[in-house]
Amino acid sequence: MPTHVKISGHPTWVDDRAGPGDALLLLHGGLGNSDDLLDSIGPGLGEHHRVVAFDRRGHGFTADTDADFHYSDMATEVIGVLEQVVGGPAHLVGWSDGGIVALLVALRRPDLVRKMVVIGTNYHRDGFPPFDVDPRSPLGQALAAAYAERSPDGPGHFEVVLRKGLAVIGAEPTLTTDDVVGITRPTLVMVGDDEMIPFAHTYSLFEALPRGRLAVVPGASHAVPLEHPALVARLIGDFLAGAEPPETLMPVRRAGRR
């Protein structure tokens, strides 16, 4: 049931959907909102999990503040939702900016993370190509329309959010593979085969994760959760329900791991 909860003193829109199994927290992408994932992969994941989602500050139904966007602040929001709404650890499923935030939470508070899925995610700003959004383009108009439908700040504030969103994408994150090695939770890295993040960057993320897995979805782009929701939900569900480490007939990377 959607409601507003004060996270770090700021009224934050949260949707907590009852379901069987462990809690699963969906983390939406930058300039988007929770409905992107709730409406696409949410139904499939809700068959076996308590699905929770929230709109980060300045996104969806959650109002903005005067502060700039920083991924560390977004991670603090996630930790607040896990502690105050979920009430403990959960699986994290983050798309794009949401995946970056999930990585930071796993480093800062591993006690609040069970397993993690990061979709179309870069761990360093250099892994994301130069990115801009023309407000007059189809993408810009779609983002602005979705924002206007939800934001308590009104449609005119979208230009401010767009500026802050593009600024953080250009300056952050600044993790290294040495940082990523410190992520101890089982993590599935997922991308489309036409992902805008270079495959070398994605593979370096997968390789650095001590308990990483990799899924490349054919015929998909950075928007893979929207393009193939049933397949993405099934891959996530299988990963969350599967053994850790996975049992394979011819292990190489996982040889000798228990």
Summary of the structure (lengths in Angstrom):
residues: 258
radius of gyration: 17.3
end to end distance: 40.0
largest distance: 56.8
contacts: 869
relative contact order: 0.14
helix: 40%
strand: 20%
